[in-house]
Amino acid sequence: MCPICKNQENIIKRGFYRRPSDQKKVQRYQCRVCKISFSEQTYAVDYRQQKRWFNQSCFITLCSGVSQRRAAYIFSVVPRTIARRVKKFGEVCEKNLTKYREQRAKVNAVEFDELESFIHTKLKPVTIPIAVEKKTRKVLAISIGNIGAKGHLKQISIQKYGRRPSERLSALKSMAKDLKACIAPKARIGSDKCPLYPKLVRDCFPEAHHFTCKGSRGAVVGLGELKKTVFDPIFTLNHTYAMFRDNLKTLSRQTWATAKRKDRLLHLLHIYAWFHNLWLDRKRAKPKITVL
């Protein structure tokens, strides 16, 4: 497909070239409509990258509890190189999740809740709504939004950064909007007893059955996400949250590897969400960062 006019038919081969970085032979094409030349590398993840040899290892490392600076040390590159990979990988994984929702069969059982983290300091908390398929534990939708600080940090946050508008409801609606593409009309949706959730489900999924369960105290294991109870009705969701915190260094408890920007944190969330889904299918193939 032509990257300019999006033409898919009037495309002809136009020779090839060898990449300077690894001497790989790459096919070149030309569009007969707009006369633009492009190659099969145009839509690849490593387009215009000089150090593409560590992309797959970097993708796995970032999803294995390693910070960006430590990843840069492991691969002998500057931190800026890893930051560029995070942006690129995040955009690719977000598109892959969108295509995954559109192409898969309708889901009949979903669980959702909010994970809390912060940007740069605990005075700038954020909420991260995540929806998970109950049967397979695969992540279906994810969003992020700013919220106000709580407890004794509230007044300190207001004095230092002013009042921060809450984006909690808009983040929940964004997650629900993405979830509509893959959820069955009469699906069973589970959550805790947050007062915002019943109206959200009624407005976005009027035919769905919404069941709630009372939240319980967090256990030491699972970084506080698993609960101190014999039976947890939304164990699938809490187990996935524990995996997010354990495998994303930015979300770990008591860490100094904090995100400095909300958009970069969202990129990391999309990266791990896609890795998580690939990991659940690891018997078929090893998780790799590719474009669907």
C-alpha positions as protocol buffer text, in pm:
chain_id: "A"
residue {
  index: 1
  type: MET
  ca { x: 0 y: 0 z: 0 }
}
residue {
  index: 2
  type: CYS
  ca { x: 128 y: 344 z: -91 }
}
residue {
  index: 3
  type: PRO
  ca { x: 205 y: 549 z: 224 }
}
residue {
  index: 4
  type: ILE
  ca { x: 93 y: 872 z: 51 }
}
residue {
  index: 5
  type: CYS
  ca { x: -223 y: 803 z: -151 }
}
residue {
  index: 6
  type: LYS
  ca { x: -307 y: 467 z: 16 }
}
residue {
  index: 7
  type: ASN
  ca { x: -336 y: 300 z: -323 }
}
residue {
  index: 8
  type: GLN
  ca { x: -312 y: -81 z: -313 }
}
residue {
  index: 9
  type: GLU
  ca { x: -340 y: -181 z: -681 }
}
residue {
  index: 10
  type: ASN
  ca { x: -117 y: 32 z: -905 }
}
residue {
  index: 11
  type: ILE
  ca { x: 206 y: -69 z: -732 }
}
residue {
  index: 12
  type: ILE
  ca { x: 509 y: -196 z: -922 }
}
residue {
  index: 13
  type: LYS
  ca { x: 850 y: -328 z: -816 }
}
residue {
  index: 14
  type: ARG
  ca { x: 1132 y: -76 z: -851 }
}
residue {
  index: 15
  type: GLY
  ca { x: 1454 y: -264 z: -781 }
}
residue {
  index: 16
  type: PHE
  ca { x: 1607 y: -317 z: -438 }
}
residue {
  index: 17
  type: TYR
  ca { x: 1874 y: -180 z: -208 }
}
residue {
  index: 18
  type: ARG
  ca { x: 2093 y: -311 z: 72 }
}
residue {
  index: 19
  type: ARG
  ca { x: 2060 y: -167 z: 420 }
}
residue {
  index: 20
  type: PRO
  ca { x: 2392 y: -21 z: 541 }
}
residue {
  index: 21
  type: SER
  ca { x: 2340 y: -151 z: 897 }
}
residue {
  index: 22
  type: ASP
  ca { x: 2313 y: -523 z: 817 }
}
residue {
  index: 23
  type: GLN
  ca { x: 2343 y: -550 z: 436 }
}
residue {
  index: 24
  type: LYS
  ca { x: 1996 y: -703 z: 409 }
}
residue {
  index: 25
  type: LYS
  ca { x: 1838 y: -695 z: 63 }
}
residue {
  index: 26
  type: VAL
  ca { x: 1518 y: -484 z: 72 }
}
residue {
  index: 27
  type: GLN
  ca { x: 1263 y: -469 z: -209 }
}
residue {
  index: 28
  type: ARG
  ca { x: 1168 y: -124 z: -338 }
}
residue {
  index: 29
  type: TYR
  ca { x: 828 y: -30 z: -489 }
}
residue {
  index: 30
  type: GLN
  ca { x: 677 y: 264 z: -678 }
}
residue {
  index: 31
  type: CYS
  ca { x: 319 y: 390 z: -689 }
}
residue {
  index: 32
  type: ARG
  ca { x: 197 y: 461 z: -1041 }
}
residue {
  index: 33
  type: VAL
  ca { x: -61 y: 710 z: -914 }
}
residue {
  index: 34
  type: CYS
  ca { x: 151 y: 955 z: -713 }
}
residue {
  index: 35
  type: LYS
  ca { x: 494 y: 837 z: -843 }
}
residue {
  index: 36
  type: ILE
  ca { x: 625 y: 793 z: -487 }
}
residue {
  index: 37
  type: SER
  ca { x: 888 y: 526 z: -419 }
}
residue {
  index: 38
  type: PHE
  ca { x: 886 y: 323 z: -98 }
}
residue {
  index: 39
  type: SER
  ca { x: 1006 y: -15 z: 24 }
}
residue {
  index: 40
  type: GLU
  ca { x: 886 y: -311 z: 228 }
}
residue {
  index: 41
  type: GLN
  ca { x: 1077 y: -155 z: 518 }
}
residue {
  index: 42
  type: THR
  ca { x: 845 y: 148 z: 528 }
}
residue {
  index: 43
  type: TYR
  ca { x: 586 y: -21 z: 751 }
}
residue {
  index: 44
  type: ALA
  ca { x: 834 y: -217 z: 964 }
}
residue {
  index: 45
  type: VAL
  ca { x: 891 y: -153 z: 1335 }
}
residue {
  index: 46
  type: ASP
  ca { x: 1260 y: -80 z: 1274 }
}
residue {
  index: 47
  type: TYR
  ca { x: 1203 y: 173 z: 994 }
}
residue {
  index: 48
  type: ARG
  ca { x: 1501 y: 414 z: 973 }
}
residue {
  index: 49
  type: GLN
  ca { x: 1672 y: 257 z: 1276 }
}
residue {
  index: 50
  type: GLN
  ca { x: 2048 y: 198 z: 1276 }
}
residue {
  index: 51
  type: LYS
  ca { x: 2062 y: -33 z: 1579 }
}
residue {
  index: 52
  type: ARG
  ca { x: 1778 y: -268 z: 1499 }
}
residue {
  index: 53
  type: TRP
  ca { x: 1967 y: -573 z: 1621 }
}
residue {
  index: 54
  type: PHE
  ca { x: 1847 y: -537 z: 1982 }
}
residue {
  index: 55
  type: ASN
  ca { x: 1480 y: -445 z: 1923 }
}
residue {
  index: 56
  type: GLN
  ca { x: 1333 y: -784 z: 2016 }
}
residue {
  index: 57
  type: SER
  ca { x: 1555 y: -818 z: 2323 }
}
residue {
  index: 58
  type: CYS
  ca { x: 1472 y: -461 z: 2428 }
}
residue {
  index: 59
  type: PHE
  ca { x: 1098 y: -534 z: 2396 }
}
residue {
  index: 60
  type: ILE
  ca { x: 1126 y: -837 z: 2625 }
}
residue {
  index: 61
  type: THR
  ca { x: 1361 y: -661 z: 2870 }
}
residue {
  index: 62
  type: LEU
  ca { x: 1131 y: -361 z: 2921 }
}
residue {
  index: 63
  type: CYS
  ca { x: 849 y: -605 z: 3008 }
}
residue {
  index: 64
  type: SER
  ca { x: 1061 y: -798 z: 3258 }
}
residue {
  index: 65
  type: GLY
  ca { x: 1096 y: -553 z: 3547 }
}
residue {
  index: 66
  type: VAL
  ca { x: 1395 y: -363 z: 3403 }
}
residue {
  index: 67
  type: SER
  ca { x: 1411 y: 17 z: 3400 }
}
residue {
  index: 68
  type: GLN
  ca { x: 1495 y: 214 z: 3087 }
}
residue {
  index: 69
  type: ARG
  ca { x: 1835 y: 328 z: 3217 }
}
residue {
  index: 70
  type: ARG
  ca { x: 1933 y: -26 z: 3313 }
}
residue {
  index: 71
  type: ALA
  ca { x: 1819 y: -148 z: 2971 }
}
residue {
  index: 72
  type: ALA
  ca { x: 2044 y: 116 z: 2812 }
}
residue {
  index: 73
  type: TYR
  ca { x: 2335 y: -16 z: 3022 }
}
residue {
  index: 74
  type: ILE
  ca { x: 2260 y: -378 z: 2926 }
}
residue {
  index: 75
  type: PHE
  ca { x: 2257 y: -304 z: 2552 }
}
residue {
  index: 76
  type: SER
  ca { x: 2544 y: -49 z: 2566 }
}
residue {
  index: 77
  type: VAL
  ca { x: 2339 y: 237 z: 2423 }
}
residue {
  index: 78
  type: VAL
  ca { x: 2245 y: 582 z: 2552 }
}
residue {
  index: 79
  type: PRO
  ca { x: 1914 y: 620 z: 2744 }
}
residue {
  index: 80
  type: ARG
  ca { x: 1778 y: 836 z: 2463 }
}
residue {
  index: 81
  type: THR
  ca { x: 1788 y: 533 z: 2232 }
}
residue {
  index: 82
  type: ILE
  ca { x: 1571 y: 331 z: 2472 }
}
residue {
  index: 83
  type: ALA
  ca { x: 1329 y: 625 z: 2511 }
}
residue {
  index: 84
  type: ARG
  ca { x: 1285 y: 636 z: 2134 }
}
residue {
  index: 85
  type: ARG
  ca { x: 1216 y: 262 z: 2130 }
}
residue {
  index: 86
  type: VAL
  ca { x: 953 y: 305 z: 2402 }
}
residue {
  index: 87
  type: LYS
  ca { x: 768 y: 564 z: 2193 }
}
residue {
  index: 88
  type: LYS
  ca { x: 788 y: 353 z: 1877 }
}
residue {
  index: 89
  type: PHE
  ca { x: 698 y: 25 z: 2049 }
}
residue {
  index: 90
  type: GLY
  ca { x: 409 y: 192 z: 2234 }
}
residue {
  index: 91
  type: GLU
  ca { x: 254 y: 323 z: 1913 }
}
residue {
  index: 92
  type: VAL
  ca { x: 287 y: -17 z: 1743 }
}
residue {
  index: 93
  type: CYS
  ca { x: 144 y: -207 z: 2041 }
}
residue {
  index: 94
  type: GLU
  ca { x: -151 y: 34 z: 2067 }
}
residue {
  index: 95
  type: LYS
  ca { x: -236 y: -30 z: 1700 }
}
residue {
  index: 96
  type: ASN
  ca { x: -196 y: -404 z: 1751 }
}
residue {
  index: 97
  type: LEU
  ca { x: -436 y: -400 z: 2046 }
}
residue {
  index: 98
  type: THR
  ca { x: -690 y: -207 z: 1839 }
}
residue {
  index: 99
  type: LYS
  ca { x: -669 y: -463 z: 1556 }
}
residue {
  index: 100
  type: TYR
  ca { x: -686 y: -746 z: 1808 }
}
residue {
  index: 101
  type: ARG
  ca { x: -1014 y: -610 z: 1948 }
}
residue {
  index: 102
  type: GLU
  ca { x: -1161 y: -573 z: 1600 }
}
residue {
  index: 103
  type: GLN
  ca { x: -1058 y: -916 z: 1470 }
}
residue {
  index: 104
  type: ARG
  ca { x: -1125 y: -1143 z: 1766 }
}
residue {
  index: 105
  type: ALA
  ca { x: -1455 y: -1308 z: 1858 }
}
residue {
  index: 106
  type: LYS
  ca { x: -1694 y: -1131 z: 2094 }
}
residue {
  index: 107
  type: VAL
  ca { x: -1611 y: -1167 z: 2463 }
}
residue {
  index: 108
  type: ASN
  ca { x: -1881 y: -1289 z: 2704 }
}
residue {
  index: 109
  type: ALA
  ca { x: -1707 y: -1226 z: 3039 }
}
residue {
  index: 110
  type: VAL
  ca { x: -1501 y: -917 z: 3126 }
}
residue {
  index: 111
  type: GLU
  ca { x: -1360 y: -769 z: 3445 }
}
residue {
  index: 112
  type: PHE
  ca { x: -1239 y: -412 z: 3489 }
}
residue {
  index: 113
  type: ASP
  ca { x: -1105 y: -186 z: 3762 }
}
residue {
  index: 114
  type: GLU
  ca { x: -853 y: 95 z: 3811 }
}
residue {
  index: 115
  type: LEU
  ca { x: -485 y: 74 z: 3890 }
}
residue {
  index: 116
  type: GLU
  ca { x: -329 y: 379 z: 4055 }
}
residue {
  index: 117
  type: SER
  ca { x: 19 y: 515 z: 3997 }
}
residue {
  index: 118
  type: PHE
  ca { x: 181 y: 859 z: 3969 }
}
residue {
  index: 119
  type: ILE
  ca { x: 382 y: 1080 z: 3737 }
}
residue {
  index: 120
  type: HIS
  ca { x: 719 y: 1205 z: 3869 }
}
residue {
  index: 121
  type: THR
  ca { x: 591 y: 1240 z: 4226 }
}
residue {
  index: 122
  type: LYS
  ca { x: 313 y: 1102 z: 4447 }
}
residue {
  index: 123
  type: LEU
  ca { x: 164 y: 1451 z: 4442 }
}
residue {
  index: 124
  type: LYS
  ca { x: 62 y: 1382 z: 4078 }
}
residue {
  index: 125
  type: PRO
  ca { x: -135 y: 1054 z: 4089 }
}
residue {
  index: 126
  type: VAL
  ca { x: -296 y: 895 z: 3783 }
}
residue {
  index: 127
  type: THR
  ca { x: -563 y: 631 z: 3739 }
}
residue {
  index: 128
  type: ILE
  ca { x: -523 y: 344 z: 3491 }
}
residue {
  index: 129
  type: PRO
  ca { x: -849 y: 167 z: 3400 }
}
residue {
  index: 130
  type: ILE
  ca { x: -783 y: -182 z: 3258 }
}
residue {
  index: 131
  type: ALA
  ca { x: -1033 y: -433 z: 3117 }
}
residue {
  index: 132
  type: VAL
  ca { x: -938 y: -803 z: 3112 }
}
residue {
  index: 133
  type: GLU
  ca { x: -1110 y: -1106 z: 2959 }
}
residue {
  index: 134
  type: LYS
  ca { x: -1206 y: -1337 z: 3242 }
}
residue {
  index: 135
  type: LYS
  ca { x: -1143 y: -1668 z: 3066 }
}
residue {
  index: 136
  type: THR
  ca { x: -804 y: -1602 z: 2905 }
}
residue {
  index: 137
  type: ARG
  ca { x: -666 y: -1317 z: 3125 }
}
residue {
  index: 138
  type: LYS
  ca { x: -588 y: -1116 z: 2809 }
}
residue {
  index: 139
  type: VAL
  ca { x: -588 y: -736 z: 2828 }
}
residue {
  index: 140
  type: LEU
  ca { x: -861 y: -588 z: 2608 }
}
residue {
  index: 141
  type: ALA
  ca { x: -854 y: -215 z: 2679 }
}
residue {
  index: 142
  type: ILE
  ca { x: -643 y: 29 z: 2877 }
}
residue {
  index: 143
  type: SER
  ca { x: -651 y: 403 z: 2944 }
}
residue {
  index: 144
  type: ILE
  ca { x: -499 y: 667 z: 3173 }
}
residue {
  index: 145
  type: GLY
  ca { x: -609 y: 991 z: 3337 }
}
residue {
  index: 146
  type: ASN
  ca { x: -502 y: 1241 z: 3604 }
}
residue {
  index: 147
  type: ILE
  ca { x: -663 y: 1237 z: 3948 }
}
residue {
  index: 148
  type: GLY
  ca { x: -619 y: 1446 z: 4262 }
}
residue {
  index: 149
  type: ALA
  ca { x: -394 y: 1350 z: 4549 }
}
residue {
  index: 150
  type: LYS
  ca { x: -554 y: 1194 z: 4857 }
}
residue {
  index: 151
  type: GLY
  ca { x: -509 y: 1209 z: 5234 }
}
residue {
  index: 152
  type: HIS
  ca { x: -232 y: 1422 z: 5381 }
}
residue {
  index: 153
  type: LEU
  ca { x: -81 y: 1475 z: 5034 }
}
residue {
  index: 154
  type: LYS
  ca { x: -387 y: 1661 z: 4906 }
}
residue {
  index: 155
  type: GLN
  ca { x: -308 y: 2002 z: 5051 }
}
residue {
  index: 156
  type: ILE
  ca { x: 63 y: 1969 z: 4970 }
}
residue {
  index: 157
  type: SER
  ca { x: -24 y: 1888 z: 4609 }
}
residue {
  index: 158
  type: ILE
  ca { x: -259 y: 2187 z: 4580 }
}
residue {
  index: 159
  type: GLN
  ca { x: 0 y: 2426 z: 4728 }
}
residue {
  index: 160
  type: LYS
  ca { x: 279 y: 2303 z: 4500 }
}
residue {
  index: 161
  type: TYR
  ca { x: 102 y: 2224 z: 4170 }
}
residue {
  index: 162
  type: GLY
  ca { x: -244 y: 2379 z: 4208 }
}
residue {
  index: 163
  type: ARG
  ca { x: -572 y: 2196 z: 4168 }
}
residue {
  index: 164
  type: ARG
  ca { x: -545 y: 1921 z: 3908 }
}
residue {
  index: 165
  type: PRO
  ca { x: -868 y: 1850 z: 3713 }
}
residue {
  index: 166
  type: SER
  ca { x: -981 y: 1491 z: 3757 }
}
residue {
  index: 167
  type: GLU
  ca { x: -981 y: 1285 z: 3437 }
}
residue {
  index: 168
  type: ARG
  ca { x: -1107 y: 969 z: 3603 }
}
residue {
  index: 169
  type: LEU
  ca { x: -1448 y: 959 z: 3437 }
}
residue {
  index: 170
  type: SER
  ca { x: -1310 y: 1042 z: 3092 }
}
residue {
  index: 171
  type: ALA
  ca { x: -1046 y: 768 z: 3128 }
}
residue {
  index: 172
  type: LEU
  ca { x: -1316 y: 515 z: 3222 }
}
residue {
  index: 173
  type: LYS
  ca { x: -1528 y: 620 z: 2925 }
}
residue {
  index: 174
  type: SER
  ca { x: -1227 y: 591 z: 2693 }
}
residue {
  index: 175
  type: MET
  ca { x: -1164 y: 236 z: 2814 }
}
residue {
  index: 176
  type: ALA
  ca { x: -1534 y: 148 z: 2772 }
}
residue {
  index: 177
  type: LYS
  ca { x: -1537 y: 294 z: 2420 }
}
residue {
  index: 178
  type: ASP
  ca { x: -1247 y: 69 z: 2317 }
}
residue {
  index: 179
  type: LEU
  ca { x: -1409 y: -228 z: 2487 }
}
residue {
  index: 180
  type: LYS
  ca { x: -1727 y: -196 z: 2279 }
}
residue {
  index: 181
  type: ALA
  ca { x: -1544 y: -331 z: 1973 }
}
residue {
  index: 182
  type: CYS
  ca { x: -1495 y: -677 z: 2124 }
}
residue {
  index: 183
  type: ILE
  ca { x: -1763 y: -732 z: 2389 }
}
residue {
  index: 184
  type: ALA
  ca { x: -2088 y: -919 z: 2336 }
}
residue {
  index: 185
  type: PRO
  ca { x: -2412 y: -719 z: 2397 }
}
residue {
  index: 186
  type: LYS
  ca { x: -2523 y: -943 z: 2686 }
}
residue {
  index: 187
  type: ALA
  ca { x: -2180 y: -1002 z: 2835 }
}
residue {
  index: 188
  type: ARG
  ca { x: -2112 y: -1049 z: 3205 }
}
residue {
  index: 189
  type: ILE
  ca { x: -1907 y: -758 z: 3342 }
}
residue {
  index: 190
  type: GLY
  ca { x: -1741 y: -776 z: 3684 }
}
residue {
  index: 191
  type: SER
  ca { x: -1593 y: -502 z: 3902 }
}
residue {
  index: 192
  type: ASP
  ca { x: -1571 y: -388 z: 4263 }
}
residue {
  index: 193
  type: LYS
  ca { x: -1837 y: -173 z: 4430 }
}
residue {
  index: 194
  type: CYS
  ca { x: -1712 y: 166 z: 4316 }
}
residue {
  index: 195
  type: PRO
  ca { x: -2015 y: 402 z: 4287 }
}
residue {
  index: 196
  type: LEU
  ca { x: -1903 y: 522 z: 3941 }
}
residue {
  index: 197
  type: TYR
  ca { x: -1914 y: 180 z: 3778 }
}
residue {
  index: 198
  type: PRO
  ca { x: -2290 y: 92 z: 3768 }
}
residue {
  index: 199
  type: LYS
  ca { x: -2384 y: 407 z: 3573 }
}
residue {
  index: 200
  type: LEU
  ca { x: -2086 y: 362 z: 3340 }
}
residue {
  index: 201
  type: VAL
  ca { x: -2192 y: 7 z: 3256 }
}
residue {
  index: 202
  type: ARG
  ca { x: -2558 y: 106 z: 3210 }
}
residue {
  index: 203
  type: ASP
  ca { x: -2468 y: 388 z: 2972 }
}
residue {
  index: 204
  type: CYS
  ca { x: -2205 y: 203 z: 2766 }
}
residue {
  index: 205
  type: PHE
  ca { x: -2337 y: -156 z: 2783 }
}
residue {
  index: 206
  type: PRO
  ca { x: -2714 y: -134 z: 2847 }
}
residue {
  index: 207
  type: GLU
  ca { x: -2781 y: -506 z: 2783 }
}
residue {
  index: 208
  type: ALA
  ca { x: -2486 y: -641 z: 2981 }
}
residue {
  index: 209
  type: HIS
  ca { x: -2513 y: -802 z: 3324 }
}
residue {
  index: 210
  type: HIS
  ca { x: -2301 y: -616 z: 3579 }
}
residue {
  index: 211
  type: PHE
  ca { x: -2199 y: -795 z: 3900 }
}
residue {
  index: 212
  type: THR
  ca { x: -1998 y: -632 z: 4178 }
}
residue {
  index: 213
  type: CYS
  ca { x: -1799 y: -764 z: 4472 }
}
residue {
  index: 214
  type: LYS
  ca { x: -1678 y: -596 z: 4786 }
}
residue {
  index: 215
  type: GLY
  ca { x: -1310 y: -503 z: 4784 }
}
residue {
  index: 216
  type: SER
  ca { x: -1086 y: -672 z: 5039 }
}
residue {
  index: 217
  type: ARG
  ca { x: -750 y: -602 z: 5199 }
}
residue {
  index: 218
  type: GLY
  ca { x: -442 y: -651 z: 4983 }
}
residue {
  index: 219
  type: ALA
  ca { x: -201 y: -933 z: 5060 }
}
residue {
  index: 220
  type: VAL
  ca { x: 177 y: -904 z: 5088 }
}
residue {
  index: 221
  type: VAL
  ca { x: 220 y: -1126 z: 4783 }
}
residue {
  index: 222
  type: GLY
  ca { x: 130 y: -980 z: 4446 }
}
residue {
  index: 223
  type: LEU
  ca { x: 257 y: -632 z: 4542 }
}
residue {
  index: 224
  type: GLY
  ca { x: -69 y: -558 z: 4723 }
}
residue {
  index: 225
  type: GLU
  ca { x: -293 y: -640 z: 4425 }
}
residue {
  index: 226
  type: LEU
  ca { x: -384 y: -995 z: 4530 }
}
residue {
  index: 227
  type: LYS
  ca { x: -636 y: -1004 z: 4814 }
}
residue {
  index: 228
  type: LYS
  ca { x: -643 y: -1162 z: 5160 }
}
residue {
  index: 229
  type: THR
  ca { x: -944 y: -1382 z: 5095 }
}
residue {
  index: 230
  type: VAL
  ca { x: -1018 y: -1747 z: 5028 }
}
residue {
  index: 231
  type: PHE
  ca { x: -1215 y: -1674 z: 4711 }
}
residue {
  index: 232
  type: ASP
  ca { x: -1171 y: -1361 z: 4503 }
}
residue {
  index: 233
  type: PRO
  ca { x: -1452 y: -1314 z: 4243 }
}
residue {
  index: 234
  type: ILE
  ca { x: -1229 y: -1090 z: 4029 }
}
residue {
  index: 235
  type: PHE
  ca { x: -905 y: -1284 z: 4080 }
}
residue {
  index: 236
  type: THR
  ca { x: -829 y: -1274 z: 3706 }
}
residue {
  index: 237
  type: LEU
  ca { x: -820 y: -895 z: 3712 }
}
residue {
  index: 238
  type: ASN
  ca { x: -620 y: -867 z: 4034 }
}
residue {
  index: 239
  type: HIS
  ca { x: -370 y: -1127 z: 3913 }
}
residue {
  index: 240
  type: THR
  ca { x: -319 y: -927 z: 3592 }
}
residue {
  index: 241
  type: TYR
  ca { x: -271 y: -607 z: 3795 }
}
residue {
  index: 242
  type: ALA
  ca { x: -5 y: -786 z: 4004 }
}
residue {
  index: 243
  type: MET
  ca { x: 174 y: -887 z: 3682 }
}
residue {
  index: 244
  type: PHE
  ca { x: 165 y: -526 z: 3558 }
}
residue {
  index: 245
  type: ARG
  ca { x: 327 y: -402 z: 3879 }
}
residue {
  index: 246
  type: ASP
  ca { x: 586 y: -679 z: 3888 }
}
residue {
  index: 247
  type: ASN
  ca { x: 693 y: -663 z: 3522 }
}
residue {
  index: 248
  type: LEU
  ca { x: 677 y: -287 z: 3458 }
}
residue {
  index: 249
  type: LYS
  ca { x: 946 y: -118 z: 3666 }
}
residue {
  index: 250
  type: THR
  ca { x: 757 y: 213 z: 3650 }
}
residue {
  index: 251
  type: LEU
  ca { x: 457 y: 60 z: 3831 }
}
residue {
  index: 252
  type: SER
  ca { x: 652 y: -129 z: 4099 }
}
residue {
  index: 253
  type: ARG
  ca { x: 590 y: -40 z: 4461 }
}
residue {
  index: 254
  type: GLN
  ca { x: 854 y: 181 z: 4624 }
}
residue {
  index: 255
  type: THR
  ca { x: 1057 y: 245 z: 4310 }
}
residue {
  index: 256
  type: TRP
  ca { x: 1253 y: 546 z: 4191 }
}
residue {
  index: 257
  type: ALA
  ca { x: 1211 y: 450 z: 3823 }
}
residue {
  index: 258
  type: THR
  ca { x: 907 y: 676 z: 3788 }
}
residue {
  index: 259
  type: ALA
  ca { x: 754 y: 801 z: 3464 }
}
residue {
  index: 260
  type: LYS
  ca { x: 802 y: 1171 z: 3393 }
}
residue {
  index: 261
  type: ARG
  ca { x: 528 y: 1208 z: 3130 }
}
residue {
  index: 262
  type: LYS
  ca { x: 178 y: 1064 z: 3106 }
}
residue {
  index: 263
  type: ASP
  ca { x: 204 y: 980 z: 2736 }
}
residue {
  index: 264
  type: ARG
  ca { x: 526 y: 784 z: 2791 }
}
residue {
  index: 265
  type: LEU
  ca { x: 366 y: 590 z: 3077 }
}
residue {
  index: 266
  type: LEU
  ca { x: 78 y: 506 z: 2843 }
}
residue {
  index: 267
  type: HIS
  ca { x: 329 y: 380 z: 2586 }
}
residue {
  index: 268
  type: LEU
  ca { x: 480 y: 149 z: 2849 }
}
residue {
  index: 269
  type: LEU
  ca { x: 133 y: 26 z: 2947 }
}
residue {
  index: 270
  type: HIS
  ca { x: 50 y: -59 z: 2586 }
}
residue {
  index: 271
  type: ILE
  ca { x: 386 y: -233 z: 2544 }
}
residue {
  index: 272
  type: TYR
  ca { x: 331 y: -457 z: 2843 }
}
residue {
  index: 273
  type: ALA
  ca { x: -37 y: -518 z: 2760 }
}
residue {
  index: 274
  type: TRP
  ca { x: 61 y: -650 z: 2417 }
}
residue {
  index: 275
  type: PHE
  ca { x: 353 y: -850 z: 2562 }
}
residue {
  index: 276
  type: HIS
  ca { x: 115 y: -995 z: 2822 }
}
residue {
  index: 277
  type: ASN
  ca { x: -123 y: -1116 z: 2551 }
}
residue {
  index: 278
  type: LEU
  ca { x: 165 y: -1264 z: 2351 }
}
residue {
  index: 279
  type: TRP
  ca { x: 301 y: -1430 z: 2665 }
}
residue {
  index: 280
  type: LEU
  ca { x: -29 y: -1610 z: 2719 }
}
residue {
  index: 281
  type: ASP
  ca { x: 10 y: -1750 z: 2365 }
}
residue {
  index: 282
  type: ARG
  ca { x: 381 y: -1828 z: 2409 }
}
residue {
  index: 283
  type: LYS
  ca { x: 330 y: -2198 z: 2324 }
}
residue {
  index: 284
  type: ARG
  ca { x: 269 y: -2090 z: 1967 }
}
residue {
  index: 285
  type: ALA
  ca { x: 554 y: -1841 z: 1930 }
}
residue {
  index: 286
  type: LYS
  ca { x: 801 y: -1638 z: 2136 }
}
residue {
  index: 287
  type: PRO
  ca { x: 675 y: -1285 z: 2212 }
}
residue {
  index: 288
  type: LYS
  ca { x: 808 y: -1042 z: 1948 }
}
residue {
  index: 289
  type: ILE
  ca { x: 732 y: -680 z: 1866 }
}
residue {
  index: 290
  type: THR
  ca { x: 573 y: -690 z: 1519 }
}
residue {
  index: 291
  type: VAL
  ca { x: 311 y: -495 z: 1324 }
}
residue {
  index: 292
  type: LEU
  ca { x: -18 y: -676 z: 1270 }
}
